[in-house]
């Protein structure tokens, strides 16, 4: 991992971003950490315990290794820093959501903001082997998605609540196909 600072314009604001970049030398380490997490997840089943969520460090770094984006570490002079990665080529702030279970329940903070949202599915038909599929979810579909019988995601965010929904179900409902499947970053 290498870090760098860049001057950028994000959400119309001039700012400085500290970013982490990953290359081939990070791939083996990613797989080692993934395997440790998977062992913990599976081992907790012995105690009928709830498994730990998929770590953002693993999903965001895997996304960066796949896409060439950079992970956001810090932002200066930027009013909203809720995004996860930044694509320096397109100057787009990216939100990364991931799951490792069959049916996801994804949540969003009331102030979450991004240019592009990507969803990573590590479930892989239950194999949980580190391979994943990547989806790009159109913002309009997400913001309009019903999170209960009366409210859409934006309604709950406006009410300063943390909306939850299944991005897998949203993608299926709207026929969104993955950008890539069976991705292996190690």
C-alpha positions as CSV (number, residue, x, y, z in Angstrom):
1,X,0.0,0.0,0.0
2,X,1.2,3.4,-0.9
3,X,-0.4,6.7,0.3
4,X,-0.6,10.0,-1.6
5,X,-2.2,13.4,-1.3
6,X,-4.0,15.0,-4.2
7,X,-5.9,18.2,-4.8
8,X,-9.4,17.4,-6.1
9,X,-12.9,18.7,-6.5
10,X,-15.5,16.5,-4.8
11,X,-19.2,17.4,-4.7
12,X,-18.3,20.9,-6.0
13,X,-15.8,21.6,-3.2
14,X,-12.0,22.0,-3.7
15,X,-10.2,19.7,-1.2
16,X,-7.2,17.6,-0.4
17,X,-7.6,13.9,-0.3
18,X,-5.2,11.4,1.3
19,X,-5.6,8.2,-0.7
20,X,-4.3,4.6,-0.4
21,X,-3.3,2.8,-3.6
22,X,-2.8,-0.9,-3.9
23,X,-0.8,-3.0,-6.3
24,X,0.1,-6.7,-6.9
25,X,2.2,-6.8,-3.7
26,X,-0.9,-6.2,-1.7
27,X,-2.8,-9.2,-3.1
28,X,-1.3,-12.0,-1.0
29,X,-1.8,-10.0,2.2
30,X,-5.4,-9.4,1.3
31,X,-6.0,-13.1,0.8
32,X,-4.3,-13.9,4.2
33,X,-6.5,-11.4,6.0
34,X,-9.6,-12.7,4.1
35,X,-8.8,-16.3,5.2
36,X,-8.4,-15.2,8.8
37,X,-11.8,-13.5,8.7
38,X,-13.4,-16.5,7.0
39,X,-12.0,-18.8,9.8
40,X,-13.5,-16.5,12.5
41,X,-16.9,-16.4,10.7
42,X,-17.1,-20.2,10.3
43,X,-15.7,-20.9,13.7
44,X,-18.4,-18.8,15.4
45,X,-21.0,-21.1,14.0
46,X,-19.9,-23.7,16.5
47,X,-21.3,-21.4,19.3
48,X,-24.4,-20.5,17.3
49,X,-23.1,-16.9,17.3
50,X,-23.9,-14.3,14.8
51,X,-21.1,-14.0,12.3
52,X,-19.1,-10.8,12.0
53,X,-20.0,-8.5,9.2
54,X,-17.8,-8.4,6.2
55,X,-15.0,-5.8,7.0
56,X,-15.0,-2.6,5.0
57,X,-11.2,-2.9,4.8
58,X,-11.4,-6.1,2.8
59,X,-14.2,-5.0,0.5
60,X,-12.9,-1.5,-0.2
61,X,-9.4,-2.8,-0.9
62,X,-10.6,-5.6,-3.1
63,X,-12.7,-3.0,-5.0
64,X,-9.6,-0.8,-5.4
65,X,-7.4,-3.7,-6.7
66,X,-10.2,-4.6,-9.2
67,X,-11.1,-1.1,-10.4
68,X,-7.9,0.9,-10.0
69,X,-9.6,3.4,-7.6
70,X,-8.0,4.5,-4.4
71,X,-9.2,4.1,-0.8
72,X,-10.1,7.3,1.0
73,X,-8.0,7.7,4.2
74,X,-8.6,11.4,5.0
75,X,-10.1,14.5,3.4
76,X,-9.4,18.1,4.2
77,X,-11.7,21.0,3.5
78,X,-14.6,18.7,2.4
79,X,-17.9,18.9,4.2
80,X,-19.0,15.3,3.5
81,X,-16.5,12.5,3.7
82,X,-18.9,9.5,3.8
83,X,-17.7,7.9,0.6
84,X,-15.1,5.1,0.6
85,X,-13.0,5.2,-2.5
86,X,-12.1,7.8,-5.1
87,X,-11.4,7.3,-8.8
88,X,-8.7,9.8,-9.8
89,X,-9.2,9.2,-13.5
90,X,-12.9,10.1,-13.4
91,X,-12.8,12.3,-10.2
92,X,-15.8,10.3,-8.8
93,X,-16.4,9.6,-5.2
94,X,-17.5,6.0,-4.8
95,X,-19.5,4.2,-2.1
96,X,-18.7,0.5,-1.6
97,X,-21.2,-1.9,-0.1
98,X,-20.6,-5.6,0.2
99,X,-22.1,-8.8,1.5
100,X,-20.9,-12.3,2.3
101,X,-24.4,-13.8,3.0
102,X,-27.1,-15.0,0.8
103,X,-29.6,-12.2,1.6
104,X,-28.0,-8.9,2.3
105,X,-29.3,-6.1,4.5
106,X,-27.4,-3.0,3.6
107,X,-27.6,0.3,5.6
108,X,-26.9,3.9,4.7
109,X,-26.1,6.7,7.0
110,X,-28.5,9.7,6.9
111,X,-25.7,11.9,5.5
112,X,-24.2,9.3,3.1
113,X,-23.2,10.9,-0.2
114,X,-21.4,9.6,-3.3
115,X,-21.2,9.9,-7.1
116,X,-21.3,6.1,-7.8
117,X,-22.4,3.2,-5.7
118,X,-20.8,-0.3,-6.2
119,X,-22.1,-3.5,-4.6
120,X,-19.8,-6.5,-4.1
121,X,-21.3,-9.9,-3.6
122,X,-18.8,-12.2,-1.8
123,X,-21.4,-14.9,-1.1
124,X,-20.5,-16.8,-4.3
125,X,-23.2,-19.5,-3.9
126,X,-22.0,-20.1,-0.4
127,X,-18.4,-20.9,-1.3
128,X,-17.0,-17.9,0.6
129,X,-13.7,-18.3,-1.2
130,X,-12.8,-14.6,-1.6
131,X,-14.2,-14.3,-5.2
132,X,-16.9,-11.8,-5.8
133,X,-19.2,-10.1,-8.3
134,X,-19.4,-6.3,-8.7
135,X,-22.5,-4.4,-9.5
136,X,-22.9,-0.7,-10.2
137,X,-26.2,0.4,-8.8
138,X,-27.9,3.5,-10.5
139,X,-28.4,6.2,-7.9
140,X,-32.0,6.9,-8.9
141,X,-33.0,3.3,-8.3
142,X,-31.4,3.3,-4.9
143,X,-32.8,6.6,-3.7
144,X,-36.3,5.6,-4.9
145,X,-36.2,2.1,-3.4
146,X,-38.8,1.4,-0.8
147,X,-37.4,0.5,2.6
148,X,-40.8,0.0,4.1
149,X,-44.4,0.2,2.9
150,X,-44.5,4.0,3.0
151,X,-40.9,5.3,2.7
152,X,-38.1,5.3,0.1
153,X,-34.4,5.5,1.1
154,X,-34.3,9.3,0.7
155,X,-37.3,9.7,2.9
156,X,-35.5,7.9,5.8
157,X,-32.3,9.8,5.2
158,X,-34.2,13.1,5.3
159,X,-35.7,12.0,8.6
160,X,-32.1,11.4,9.9
161,X,-32.7,7.7,10.1
162,X,-30.4,4.8,8.8
163,X,-32.3,3.1,5.9
164,X,-31.8,-0.6,5.3
165,X,-32.6,-2.6,2.2
166,X,-31.4,-5.5,0.2
167,X,-29.2,-4.3,-2.7
168,X,-29.2,-7.9,-4.1
169,X,-33.0,-7.8,-4.3
170,X,-33.0,-4.3,-5.8
171,X,-30.5,-5.5,-8.5
172,X,-32.6,-8.6,-9.3
173,X,-35.8,-6.6,-9.4
174,X,-34.4,-4.1,-11.9
175,X,-32.4,-6.7,-14.0
176,X,-29.0,-5.1,-13.1
177,X,-26.3,-7.4,-14.3
178,X,-22.8,-7.5,-12.7
179,X,-20.0,-5.6,-14.2
180,X,-17.8,-8.6,-13.4
181,X,-18.2,-12.0,-11.8
182,X,-16.0,-14.5,-10.1
183,X,-13.4,-11.8,-9.5
184,X,-10.2,-12.9,-7.8
185,X,-7.8,-10.2,-6.6
186,X,-5.0,-12.4,-5.2
